[in-house]
Structures are given as structure tokens and as C-alpha cells.
Amino acid sequence: MSVGAFLITFREALEAAIIVAIIIAYLRRTGRAGQIKDVWIGTALSVGVSLLLGIGILRLYGGLGEKELFEGIASYLAVIVLTTMIYWMATKGRNIKEEIESKVSTAIASLALIGFTFIVVFREGLETVLFLTPFMTQNPSGTLLGLVAGLAGALILAYLIYGLGMRIDLRKFFYFSSILLVFVAAGLAGYGTHELIEWAEEEGYSLGVFASTAYDLGIPSDSVWHHKGAIGSVFAVLFGYSVSMEWGRVIVQFGYLLVALYLVLRAYGKGPAMDRKRRAAESAA
């Protein structure tokens, strides 16, 4: 099972489940319970379109000759969208409940509610498709297992929270999951760079030191510590680990990691630990 696919799907599916739960709770609270069926229609349509989009992208990939170019571009695109999602959740996600309820309050007609639900849920589905495409091209079966496990885990957690009333600090959850996803995104940026370097070399482009080897650990391909081995592959997905890297990959991967971590930590106010220090300082004052 692809750990990266599981983590991304779990996060995205949980966000979608939270959005749907907020809409349904608002409809019940405002005496519009009869429109809940419209929410489920919009959700079903968004899931169906997301699946069709994913199948279409994979069919396109299968028909391409220059797979390194496709994988490189797909990885970069996933990193851009993933980074945007992480930063948006860090800066705007705290007001997501108010924003959704405000939009639902104006979506009185059934078609308007179906359309709004479709849009907000499809956004999560589109992000999931874009994120999983690079993983699917590398490990289709593992990615599919990660997708199913992520969906199941997110739905179970959403039911525990909104169905059984289990209390969980969602902001803290999204904070720590965002940190982990930054490492996943950095690995994707590095992998995409590696694929683009390979494509450029095959096309006869000279990249100089950018394509030269920065390091090589000398670990054989049949070792469990190889980035395609049983243990190494987990670190490869989560942290962008590889037994060898070009200088271009090192620069892009670790450059992205430093910048993205700084932005996420700053957006979250330097995280829960700093929040505790701030509250302690306020109490002492």
C-alpha cells in the first residue's frame, strides 16, 4: 500500500466529509432537513466526475510515449495544488464553517444547493486525482490500496466525530498532517525534477552540473533500504528519500522543503507548541 496515497486521500476525504457534515448540520438547524437529499446528490455527482477524470488522466498517460515528461509535469502540478491546499487550510480553514454556512444560506433552490455541494466536494476530488496521479504512474496497485484505505479511514473518523460526538482538535490534526504533507510534496518535487532531467537527457539537452550526481549511497536495488525496497519505499514516499540524487533534484527538493515548512509554520502561528507558550505567557501576565 502506498503510504503517500493513503495520507493524501485520508486528508482530502476527511475535508470533504467535514464540509458535507457542516452543510447537513446547518440544514437541520435551520429547518431545511428536506434538502439533505440534494447534498447527497451533489456529493455523488462530484465523486463520479472525479473518478471519470482520474480514469481519463490514466488513459492519457498510457497513450503517451514520453512518460518521463508526463510524470515530471504531473508531479510538479500536484506539488503546486498540494501546496496551495495546505496553505489555504492553514490561513483560511479556521473560518471554513462560517464560509460554508453563509453560502448554503443563499442556496435556497434545490439546483443551487446541488451545484454548491458539487463544487466544494469536487474541489477535494480534483485535488485527490492530481495528487495521486504521480503515485499511480509509479505503483498502481499500491496507490489503489492507499486510496481505498484513506477513504475508509476518513469516513470512519468523520462518523466518530459527527455521528458519535467524539471530540478531536481538528486544527491540531490539520497542522501535523500539513507538516507531513509538506515532506510528501517535497518528495514529489524531487521525483518530478528527476524525471524531467531524464527526459531532457534523452532529448539531448545538456544540463551540466544540474544533472550530475550529488550523492550515491551505493545501496543495491534488491536491498530493503533501496528507495524501491520494502522499507526504503516508505521513506521515499513520506520524505522523498532516494539512494542517489542529481544536484538539480537536491536543490529543488530541499529548497522547496525549507520554504514550504517556513510558510506553513508561520501560517499556523508556529504551531500548537508555540500556542501553548503564548497562552502560558498570557496567563502569567
N, C-alpha and C positions, 0 to 999 in steps of 0.2 A: 504493500500500500504506500502511495506517495504521501509523505507527511506534509509536504507543502500544499498539495491539493486538498488534503483534509483540513488544514488550518485555514486556508483561504475560503473554502466552501463553508466551513463552520462559521467563520466570521460574517461572511456575506449573507448566508441563510438566516443567521440569528438577527442581523439587522432587518432583513425583510420580515421575519416573524414578529419582531418588535413593532415595526411600522403597522403591520396588519392588526396586531393586538391593540395598538393605540387607536386606530380607526374604529374597530369594533367596540371598544370600551366607550369611545365618545358617542357613537351612535346609540348605544344602550342608555347612556346617561342623559342624552337629550331626547329620548323618546322616539328614536328613529330605528328601532331594532328591526323593523320590517325591511330595511335596506341592506341588512348584513349580507343577504344573498348576492347583492351587487358587488360587494367587496370580494367575495369568493370567485365571482365570475371574472372580475378584473385580475385577480391573482392567478387563476387558471390560465387565462389568456397570456399573461406575461411569462409564465413558466413554459407554456407551449411555444411561444415565439423564441424564447431564449434557447430552448432545445433545438429548434429548427436552425437558428443562427449558428449554434455550435456545430451541428452536422454539416451545414454549408461551408463553414470555415475549414473543417477537416477534409471535406471533399475537394476543396480548392487546393489545400496543401498536398493532397495525394496526386493531383494532376500537375503539380509544378516540377520542373526539372532542377531548379536552383534552390534546393531545400535549405542550404545554409543561409541564403539571403532571407528567405521567408522566416526561418526560426530567429534570426537576428532581429529583424524588424518586429516580429510578434513579441519577442522578449522586451524590446525597448518600449513598445506600445503598452504592454502590460505594466511595466515599471512606471510609466507616466500616469496611467489611470490609477494604479495602486497607490502611488504617492499622493495623488490628488485626493483619493478617498480617505486615506489615513489623516491627511492634514485637515480635510473638511470635517471629519468626525472630531478631531481634536479641538478645532476652533468654533465650529457651528453646531456640533452634535449635541451639546448641552441643552440647546433650545429646540431640539427636534420635535418634542411633544407639542409645544406651543405652535410651531410652524405647521405641523400636520393638522392639528385641530382647527386652526384658522382656515386652512384650505378646505377641509371637509365641511366646515360650517357654511361655505358658499356653494358647495357641490350638492345642491338640493335634488336635482333631477337624477334619475337612475343612470342615464347615459353619462352624465357628468361624473358621478361617483365611480362608475366602472372605469372611465377614462383616467381619472386621477389615480385610482388604485393601480391600474395597469402601468402607468408611467413610473410611479415611485417604486413599485416592485420590480419592474423590468430593468430599472437602473441597476439594481443589485444583480439581476440575472445577466445583464450585459457585462458588468464588471467581472462576474464569475467566469463567463465564457472567455473574455480577453485574458484573464489571469491564468486560466487552466490550459489555454492553447499551447504555450511553450512546454508545459509538463506533458500534455497529451502527445506531442510530437516525439518526446523522448521515451515515455513509458505509458502507453495507452491503458494497459490493464491496471497498473498501479494507480494511475490517475483516476480511473473509473471507480476503483475501490475507495480511494480517498474522497471522491465526490459523494458517493453513497453514504460513507461513514460520517462525513461532515454534515450532510443533510439530516441524517438521523440524530446526530448529537445535538445539532441546533434546535431541531423540533422538540426533542426531549427537554432541553434546558428551557426553551420558551414555554413549554407546558408547565414545567415545575414553577416557573416564575409567575406566569399569568393564570394558569389553571389551578395550581395548588397554593399559590401565595408565598413561595419560597423567596426569601429576601437575599438579594445579591447586589453588590455595589457595581453597577454596570459601567460607571465611568472608570473605576479602577480596572475592571476587566478589559475595557477597550484600550486603556493606557498600556497595560502589559502586553496585550495582543498586538498593539500597534508597534511596540518595540520589536517584537519577534518578527512581524511582517516587514519591518524595515530591513532586517537581515535577509529575509527571503527575497525582497525586492533587489537588494544589493547583489545577491547571488544571480538573480535573473539578468541584471545589468551586466555582470561579468560574463555570464554564459552568452548573452546576446553579442557582446563585444568579441568573444572568442569565435563565434560562428561567422560574424562579419569579416573578421581577419582571415579566416579560412577561405571564405568566398572571394575576398579581394586577392588573395594569393593565387587562387585557382584562375582568376581572371587576368593574372599577370601584373597586378598593381604592386609597386614596391612601397612598403610601409616602413622600411628601415627599422629603427630601434623599437618602434611601436609594436612590431610583430615578433621581435626577438624574445627568447625565453628569459623570464625574470628569475625563475627558480624551477627546480625539478627535484622532488623528494626521492625519486628513484624507486617508488613503490610499484611492484609488478601488478598487472591488470587482474590477476587471479587472487589478489590479496583482499581480505575483508576490509582493509583500510584504504583501498583504492576508491576514488570518488564514484565508481560504479559498483563497488562491493557492498556487502550486506550492511556494514557499519558506516563506511565512508559515504555511501549514497544518502544516508540520513543527514549527515553533516553537510553534504553538498547542497541538499535542498534547503536546509534551515539556515546555513551560514555561508553558502557559496564556496565551500571547501573544494579544492582540486589539488591533485598531486603535482601539477605543473601549471604555470600560468605565463602568458605573454605580458610584456610590460604594459601594453595597452589595456589588457584586462585588469591588471593590478591597479592602474591609475583610475580607471572608470569605476571599478567595483568599490574600492576602498575610499575613493573620493566621494562617491555617492553616499556611502555608509556614514561618513563623518558629517556631511552636510545634512542628510535626512535625519539622523539622530539628533543633531542640534536643533533642527526646526521642530521636531515632534516634542522633545523635552521642553522646549521653550513654549510651545503651544499649550502644553498641559501644565504650565506653571512649574516646570521641573519635577512633576510627578507627585504621587501620593506621599513619599517620604518628606519632600520639601513642604507639602501641605501640612503635615503633622508638626514640623518645626515652626511653620508660620503660626499655626493655631496655638502652639505652646508659648510662643513669644507674645501673642496677643493676650493670652491668659495671664502671663506673668506681668504684663503691663497693666 
